[in-house]
Amino acid sequence: MNVRKRVAMVGLGGQATSDHLPGLAQCRLAELAGVCDVDADRVAAVSEAHRIPGFTEVERLLKEVRPDFVIVAVPHHAGRQIIASCAEAGVHVMKEKPFAIDPHEADELAALCVKSGIELMVTVQRRFHPVYPAALGLLEQIGAPYLVEGRYTFHCPDPTAGWRGRAQLAGGGCLADMGYHLIDLLIWYLGLPDRVLADTSAAAAPGAEYDAEDTALVHLAYDSGLYGSLLVSRSAGPKSERLAITGPHGTLVVERGMVRLLDPTGQVVESLVREPAWPCPPAGLIDRFCRVLDGTALNPSGPAEHLPHVTLLAAAYVSDATNRPANPKEFLA
Ligand SMILES: NC(=O)c1ccc[n+]([C@@H]2O[C@H](COP(=O)([O-])OP(=O)(O)OC[C@H]3O[C@@H](n4cnc5c(N)ncnc54)[C@H](O)[C@@H]3O)[C@@H](O)[C@H]2O)c1
């Protein structure tokens, strides 16, 4: 008997091609049942290769395929309508980050999920990787944190390209896009800051038409006295991904697939490494969502968990526009 959940993939661009479609092939609990993209050529290529139905309208896909859930990997501005259509059809959603592009949309979608009874899980891979929860377990060993330093950078050849180059379509720039992962770790480990002061720039490609920042620096402060910063850039290499949290008894350093505990002089006390760092994250994530739907696993990345992310982003963009600190908590509904 086939007990696998039937999944439809909506959005057949980079993330679907590199992660979700190969990941689905390795899933034990789910199988691909249909695909959808506004680009008919992409639909034709994938539906032919997988011998499954393809659509250019999500409503038709939902009606004709009747999947158990949908994986949504579309430009950020297109997410809202697709989630609303899934809610209307009572179909669960695994949503590529970000959950929403602003606090208003996040509130609206969170309420819609509750009302329609659908489960929604945002794919922030680090939540499902064994090293990152382990880091949370080690955090208490450094004492009360007083400093946090986050950095996530890489050089993409064209930071101006496509929907990512336009703030309105992407809900921001690198901070809302790749920075979402760093923000997720920050909020998971330390909670929502009480003040942010942000500067952003779209200056890496002089003369090009784009307004979504390629680089952002966000200063963070908590009422507890903890402070620090996040630096995110998709134009400035080298590739780096690091969050360091310091307290009186040492520093916790979280890097890609690795966590180290340092003593106050910087000597390594202990470390945890996963090798390979990312064996096949999408397959694990998709199978996990199947278990969430069966009621045998918890969803650590639902709408409520992501409201703070969206408010931090909103506060950072307001701070950048006004040159003043902003309190993310004031952006919570
Ligand atoms: N978790 C990660 O590490 C990670 C990495 C890369 C991208 N992403 C996320 O994945 C999502 C997609 O990013 P991408 O890099 O694949 O973008 P992309 O531009 O490569 O692909 C997006 C696809 O969506 C299609 N599309 C646009 N509007 C649509 C609609 N209304 N209905 C159906 N299809 C539509 C486009 O035609 C395109 O094929 C984004 O949310 C992004 O943040 C996550």
The ligand as an SDF file (V2000), in Angstrom:
LIG
                    3D

 44 48  0  0  0  0  0  0  0  0999 V2000
   16.2480   27.9790    2.2560 N   0  0  0  0  0  0  0  0  0  0  0  0
   17.2310   28.3920    1.4680 C   0  0  0  0  0  0  0  0  0  0  0  0
   18.4110   28.2610    1.7660 O   0  0  0  0  0  0  0  0  0  0  0  0
   16.8710   29.0390    0.1750 C   0  0  0  0  0  0  0  0  0  0  0  0
   17.8140   29.1620   -0.8660 C   0  0  0  0  0  0  0  0  0  0  0  0
   17.4170   29.7650   -2.0690 C   0  0  0  0  0  0  0  0  0  0  0  0
   16.1240   30.2340   -2.1940 C   0  0  0  0  0  0  0  0  0  0  0  0
   15.2460   30.1090   -1.1630 N   0  0  0  0  0  0  0  0  0  0  0  0
   13.8660   30.6080   -1.2650 C   0  0  0  0  0  0  0  0  0  0  0  0
   13.1770   29.8910   -2.2750 O   0  0  0  0  0  0  0  0  0  0  0  0
   12.2200   30.7640   -2.9000 C   0  0  0  0  0  0  0  0  0  0  0  0
   12.4670   30.7680   -4.3970 C   0  0  0  0  0  0  0  0  0  0  0  0
   13.7890   31.2260   -4.6520 O   0  0  0  0  0  0  0  0  0  0  0  0
   14.5320   30.8070   -6.0020 P   0  0  0  0  0  0  0  0  0  0  0  0
   15.9500   31.1440   -5.8040 O   0  0  0  0  0  0  0  0  0  0  0  0
   14.1510   29.4360   -6.3920 O   0  0  0  0  0  0  0  0  0  0  0  0
   13.8800   31.8490   -7.0310 O   0  0  0  0  0  0  0  0  0  0  0  0
   13.8210   31.7020   -8.6160 P   0  0  0  0  0  0  0  0  0  0  0  0
   13.5710   33.0580   -9.1560 O   0  0  0  0  0  0  0  0  0  0  0  0
   14.9890   30.9220   -9.1010 O   0  0  0  0  0  0  0  0  0  0  0  0
   12.5240   30.7890   -8.8750 O   0  0  0  0  0  0  0  0  0  0  0  0
   11.2250   31.2180   -8.5950 C   0  0  0  0  0  0  0  0  0  0  0  0
   10.2650   30.4690   -9.5090 C   0  0  0  0  0  0  0  0  0  0  0  0
    8.9280   30.8210   -9.1280 O   0  0  0  0  0  0  0  0  0  0  0  0
    8.1720   31.0340  -10.3310 C   0  0  0  0  0  0  0  0  0  0  0  0
    7.0060   31.8570  -10.0020 N   0  0  0  0  0  0  0  0  0  0  0  0
    6.9260   33.2130   -9.8920 C   0  0  0  0  0  0  0  0  0  0  0  0
    5.6700   33.5750   -9.5320 N   0  0  0  0  0  0  0  0  0  0  0  0
    4.9620   32.4280   -9.4150 C   0  0  0  0  0  0  0  0  0  0  0  0
    3.6020   32.1540   -9.0970 C   0  0  0  0  0  0  0  0  0  0  0  0
    2.7380   33.1260   -8.7920 N   0  0  0  0  0  0  0  0  0  0  0  0
    3.1830   30.8660   -9.1130 N   0  0  0  0  0  0  0  0  0  0  0  0
    4.0470   29.8710   -9.4330 C   0  0  0  0  0  0  0  0  0  0  0  0
    5.3530   30.0760   -9.7520 N   0  0  0  0  0  0  0  0  0  0  0  0
    5.7910   31.3320   -9.7310 C   0  0  0  0  0  0  0  0  0  0  0  0
    9.1520   31.6570  -11.2910 C   0  0  0  0  0  0  0  0  0  0  0  0
    8.7190   31.5390  -12.6300 O   0  0  0  0  0  0  0  0  0  0  0  0
   10.4180   30.8460  -10.9900 C   0  0  0  0  0  0  0  0  0  0  0  0
   10.4860   29.6750  -11.7700 O   0  0  0  0  0  0  0  0  0  0  0  0
   12.3930   32.1170   -2.2110 C   0  0  0  0  0  0  0  0  0  0  0  0
   11.4630   32.1890   -1.1720 O   0  0  0  0  0  0  0  0  0  0  0  0
   13.7840   32.0750   -1.6550 C   0  0  0  0  0  0  0  0  0  0  0  0
   14.0040   32.9050   -0.5260 O   0  0  0  0  0  0  0  0  0  0  0  0
   15.5970   29.5130   -0.0040 C   0  0  0  0  0  0  0  0  0  0  0  0
  1  2  1  0
  2  3  2  0
  2  4  1  0
  4  5  1  0
  4 44  2  0
  5  6  2  0
  6  7  1  0
  7  8  2  0
  8  9  1  0
  8 44  1  0
  9 10  1  0
  9 42  1  0
 10 11  1  0
 11 12  1  0
 11 40  1  0
 12 13  1  0
 13 14  1  0
 14 15  2  0
 14 16  1  0
 14 17  1  0
 17 18  1  0
 18 19  2  0
 18 20  1  0
 18 21  1  0
 21 22  1  0
 22 23  1  0
 23 24  1  0
 23 38  1  0
 24 25  1  0
 25 26  1  0
 25 36  1  0
 26 27  1  0
 26 35  1  0
 27 28  2  0
 28 29  1  0
 29 30  1  0
 29 35  2  0
 30 31  1  0
 30 32  2  0
 32 33  1  0
 33 34  2  0
 34 35  1  0
 36 37  1  0
 36 38  1  0
 38 39  1  0
 40 41  1  0
 40 42  1  0
 42 43  1  0
M  CHG  2   8   1  16  -1
M  END
$$$$
